[in-house]
Amino acid sequence: MNNQNSILKIDDLQVHFPIKAGLMQRTVGVVRAVDGVSLDINKGETVGLVGESGCGKTTIGRAIVRLNQPTGGSIVFDQKDDILKLKGNELRQLRKKLQIIFQDPYSSLNPRQTVKRLISEVLTVQMGMNQKEAFDKTAELLTAVGLSPVYAQRYPHEFSGGQRQRVAIAKAIALQPEFLVCDEAVSALDVSIQSQIINLLMDLKENYGNMTYLFISHALNVVEHISDRVVVMYLGKIMETAKTEELFDHPQHPYTQALLSAIPILSGRKKRERIVLKGEVPSAANVPPGCRFHTRCPYAEERCSQEEPQLREVAPGHQVACHKI
């Protein structure tokens, strides 16, 4: 059944990177960064994508905006275009609707250009504005992200980390995108600045046509605050997904339970027993057979090492990939 409210539908997405060695650079293996992910995101929704480093979160975000080329699957935007099949002008037009905010704002902003030029250039090239219109719009965007328009004359190195991220956000929303990938957008900032940027993103979502966010992060407390729904990934696969309150109050997958046990408990919620996972995250170049979490799972049994569990619904809107559930 088609979801009429869907803005982004990911189906069996695979992103594999070849491992090359020797003088001839022969392919000797493959890194399965994303290995069969399906996800439906609704218009106006904020979906938090969480998991340990190397689980494939950022790879999915970059695949959505075509900064890397997936190996297989499809990503359908607004029930019309398979992003992975678009080329040339069609892809350029779609990218106006899909933008990304990176973890490090300094590396995503040209240090040789003033903020005025960084943002106005996007507006003149992509929106066809004349120079005056672009400059006026730049001032409006800076105000929207909490910066004075006089800052337009500054270069990126003249800002603090939080201010640079605000500039990056202003540039990302300049084209009024419908979908925004936030890739660890606050992880490099101080805690006090993180909350300011999160509140800014929430305000912008409402003020700029109720944008849709994919919020990628390893900070679960931040994800809880901003997300409507949370998706938990491990080693290229989705382990669990549910509405935010449901997932935080009733985590089902052992991996989700371990992640949540490591964050501070807010008032009104039961204290969780700390779960320390043994061993290291396996390499995506050598994924374990069966359930890829079984090598670290405290409840693993023989079936888990042989048969890969599929996502199945355990409650309305709550899906888990685990043989024990």
Phi, psi and omega in degrees: 000130179285139175271108185292346181260006184287136173250334179217122180238111178262128183232116176050046182290132176230130174230106181246139178245128181290145173258120183246148181210160177083171182297327181274358180052049177286149177283118183247358180181185181214139175266116182268076185297316174231129194226059177100061182255130174237132185205134179245122181246130183271156178300133178081001183271151169247114180254123176272130179245114188234165179152168180293163177303137179089007183276348178110005183300305183296324179299320177295314180301317180289330177292324181299320181264011176061039172273347165223161185256113179299155179277328182195173181093192180214154174228104183262125180258128177054035176061020182233302191255129169278108185306325186288346181258351183282145178221164172054229185295325178299318179292319179298320179294321180292326182295342173295331183269347182236118180231164182225141173249124185270166180295317184255102183295331183295321182285343181264359179243131180294115184293346182268359181244144173289162178301322180303315181285322181305315185274317184295330179296322176299318184288323180286319183284313187272329185253352178073020179287151170281173188298318181295316179299319181293320179293319178297319180293325178299316178298320179296318181293320178298319177298320182297329181262012173086024178241148178287140177303337180294340179290350181299337181275354183273160174262158184306324183290348181273002181252158170283170180301316179294321178293321178298322180292326176295321176297316179298322178293318178301319179293321182293326183266002183302325182268009181051060182293156176271336184226130183233122174269119178255099186266096182052044190294343181237001188292336181271003185255157174298155184303318181295324179284326178306313183296325178294317180291321178298314179297323177297314180298321179293320179293317181297325180302321179280319186286335182249050172079027175056060180299161176256136181242139160252109187257105183267127183196157170255358180269098187294328179294326177289316180299320180299323185288323189258338192268147170273328182215150183235137176242126182255124180247150173214120174052048173086003182230154173276127179264326183199148174211140181192167170304148188306309183298319180296316183292319182287329180274329185223061177294137184252320183284138179304327179292316178299317179300320179293318179298314183290333181291346183269353182259153179301145181271128177279158180299143178091357180241142182297144178290135181263144174285132182295127178249117180257116180284137180271153176078180181254159174295125179300159178287141176291353175271350181216067185290132180297149176290164180068219175288122184290351177265355190295335181290344180238356186282129180289348183247012185297143175231180187302321181301325184295331181276355184241328187237126181281125180285146178258152175298129176219152184281125179253346176200161181308118179078004183243113182243142182221141175251087182202134179290337186276346184271000000 
